[in-house]
Every structure is written in C-alpha cells, then in structure tokens.
C-alpha cells in the first residue's frame, strides 16, 4: 500500500512493522466534534491493523488516501437519531413483555449505504460477554443516546435531548428505576463522545457504583493524542459488526 499526502489533516497515526493489505481489511471511521478516528481491521479475525486520528475536516474522504485504497469494506459509524431497534427474529418467542431478547438488529430510517449506527455496534459489542445490568451512554452534537442491556436482553434503546447535566442524570436514573434496577447494581458505560466532557463525567459518575470508560483493547498510550483508545472504540465496536 502506497500513500501520497502531506498529512496535514492528521493528528496521529501508527506505523506498523507489517504491510497492511487493504483488500483483506475493513476500514471503519467515526466522526467526533474534535476529531475523526479511522481504523483498519483484518476482515478475518477483526484484529486492528492500523489507525489514524484526523482533524475534524469536512472533506476527509478527499484528503485521506485510505479512502482511495481497495479496502474489502469501508463503513462509517453514525449517531443520528433516525433508528429503531427490533428483534432480528420477530415472533412471540423473542418479543415478550416489551423486551427485545436474544439477537438484536438495528433498522435505520433513511440510512445511507455503508453506514452503521453506533447503537448497533454497541449491541454487538455487549453480546460478546452478555454482562448483566449495563447502561451505554453516548451523544452526537445535539442528542444523547442511551442503551440498556441485561444479559442477552435489550430493555431500552432511546434518544433524548437535555439542556443541562441535571437533566441527563435524571434521565439515566429514571431509566434505571422504570427497569426495576438500582444504581448500586448497574454499570454505566460511556464512550469518547461523553468522556471528553469532563464536567459531565464528574457529575454523573458518583451516582453509579460501577463506571466504565469504553476503549479499544490493546491501544498503547500516545504522547500527543490523549484518550487514544477511547477515540478508537467506536471503530472497534463497529468492526465486530461488519
């Protein structure tokens, strides 16, 4: 693979000793207000082969040479509000008591080709271990998204808009209450979209006995780019789906 670029749009990239073969890899990218994370994964075993962290440019597909390579698949992770969660097998056995049990898929309204909603990526990520009583919280520029999973069951996937941190905390605690759970037994998982708001993190974290900052595994600390693993988590979770 040969790249020709001045790399002015990049904040960081790795330099693997091996040569990545794009046709055997899937490229995943997710856009945050402060940066764009891109990562290439082996199509066979989902192993991260290489990554890049770019400035939040609007023409990333034009300035980044990876988009001109012959990747097996290129997927953008999106966080828009147009989605609904339904059981993959919609019948009386999997849809009972308003719960979504077992395998879950995300159907997106007006979805563009080659996109994957972060809700779908989080569901697949969660179903690897099927941990009990897990809340996942992330945001886009205007809305917050909440996903409540317990084992192999999805109890809630919803989007809400809040004006301040008190409203966010209220929505989280109310979600737990109506699901007959307690903050003392529920784990709150947040991704980079929330983690970069330290004021919000410090405000909601004490109300949960268990707190987890979602991060891609095996990422070494970067001296220039803080929270590198958190920036790449969305790509990692999505790679499990594609």
N, C-alpha and C positions, 0 to 999 in steps of 0.2 A: 504494500500500500504506500503510495507516494502522495504527500500533501504539499501544496504550494499556497502559502498565505503569509501575510505579515503578522498574523496572530494578535493584532491589536485589540480584538474583541475578547480575548481570553484572559481570565484571572488565574487559572491553573490548569495543568494537565499532567497526567502521569507519563512516564517513559518506560514502558515495559521492555524487558530484555528480548522477549519473543516478538515476532512479526505477526500482527493480527491479520487474519484473512476475513475481510468483510462479508464475503458470501456465506461464511459459516457462522456469522454473528448476527444478533439482533441489536439495533440501535434504538435506545429509548431516551426521550428528553422531556423535561418538565420545566415550566416557567414560573419563577417566583418574582415578586416585585424587585428584589435586589440582585437577582442572578438567574441564569439558566443552567441547569445541570443536564449533562449528556453522558451517557454511559453505554458501552458496547458489551454485550454478554454472549457467551457461547450459546448457540441455538440448541445444542445438545444437552448440556448439563447446567445451564444458567449461570455459569461462572463469569464474574466480571473480568473482562479482558483489558479494558482501558476506560478512562473517564476524562471529561473536560468540564470546567466551570467557566461559563462565559458571562460577560456583561449583559444586562437586560436589553439587548438591542432588538429592534422590531424586525430586522431582516436577517435573522440568524440563519435561515436556510440558504441565504445567498452568500453570506460571508464565511460560513463554516464549511470547509471542504468535505467533512464527513458526509454531508447530505448529497454529495456528488459521487460517493462510493457505492459500490454494488452490494449493499447490505442485504441479508436474507429478508429482513423486515425492518421498517422504520415506524416507530409508534410514538405519538405524543400523548402524554398524560395530561388530562384536562380536569378542571374542578368547577365547571359551570353548574348551574342549578337545575338544568333540564335532564333529570334522570329519575328512574323509579326502579326499585328492587323487587324482583319477583322470584319465586322458586323456579329452578331450572326444570323441575318436573312438577307441573301444576296439577295436583289432584288431591283427593280427600285425605290421602295419607301424609302428604308433605305440607298441606296448608290447613292447619287446625289451630283454633284458638287465636287467630290473628298472628300466628308466629310463622316465620319463614325458616323451615328446618332443612337440614342436610345441605346439599349443593345449592348455591345461590348464584344467580347471574344478574347482571345489571343491563337493563334495556334503556337506551338513551334516545331521547326525542331529538330529532334534527341533528343526529350525530354525523360528524364528518368522517370520511374514510381514514383509516389508520390512526384512530384515536381510542383511548381507553380512559374511562373515568377513574379517578383515584379511589372512589368507593369500591369499585370492582377489584382494584389492585389490593386494597386493604382486606377485603373479604378473603381473597385467595391467600394472602399472607397469614391471616388469622387461622385459616383452616389447616395450615401445616401442623400446628400443635393443638388447636382447638382448646385454648385456655378458657377458664371459667371467668365470667363477670368482667368483661373488658369493654371500656369505652374508648373510641378513637375520635379525636377532635382535630380538625384542620380547617383552613379557611382559604377563600380566594380574596379578591380585592374588596368585595362588598358583603359576602355572606360567610357564615360559619356552617360547617357540616359535622354532623355527629352520627356515629355508627356504634350501636350497642350489640355486642356479640357475647353469647354464653355457650361455651362448648361449640357444637355444630349448628347452633340456632342463632339466627339474626332476629333480634327483637325490634330493632328500630334503625332506620336509615333516613335522616331528615336534614333539611336545610333551614337555617333561621338567620335573621338579621338582628343585630343588637347594637345599641347606641353606646354602651359602656361595659366595663368589666363586671359590674354587679349583675347586669342582665345576663351575661354569659354564664356566670356562676349559678344564677338562679335556674337557667335553662338546664344546665348539667345536673344539678341536684334534683330538679323536678323530674327529669328523665329517669333518674335512678329510683325515685320514690314511686312513680307510677308503674315501674317494672318490678316493684317489691324487692329492691336491692338496697343495700346500705353503703354509704361512702367508705365505711371501715372494711368492707369486703370487696370493693370494686377497684380495679386498676384503671387509671386514666393514662392513655397513650396519646402523645402529641407528636406531630411531625415538625419539619423546619418552618412551615408557614405560621405556626404558633410559637415555636421556640425562639424565633428571632424577636418576639415581643416579650422582653424580659419582665416588664411591669406586669403584664397579664399572667405570665408563668408564676411569678412570686405571689400573685393574688389568689390564684385558684389552687396551687399545689398543696398548701397546708390543709385543705378540706378533704383530701383523699389520703388514705393510709398507704396506698401504693401508687407510684408515679413512674412512668417510663417515657424516655425520650427516644423515639424511633430513629434508628440509624442503620445504614447498610453495614453488614458484617465485614470484618477484615480490612477496614479502612484505616490507614496509618495517619496520625496527626500531621496536618500540613502547616508549615510555619507562617504562611501568608494568608491562607484561606481558613478561617475558623469554622468549626462545626461542619467539616467536610463530609463526614459520614451521614449527618442529618440532611445535608443538601442532596445527597445521592440516594436517600432511602426511597423516595418516590419512584426513581428509576428501577431500583432493585425490586420493589414490590410489584411493579408493572411487569418486569421481566419474567416473573413467576407465572404470569397470565398468557404471555404471547408465545 
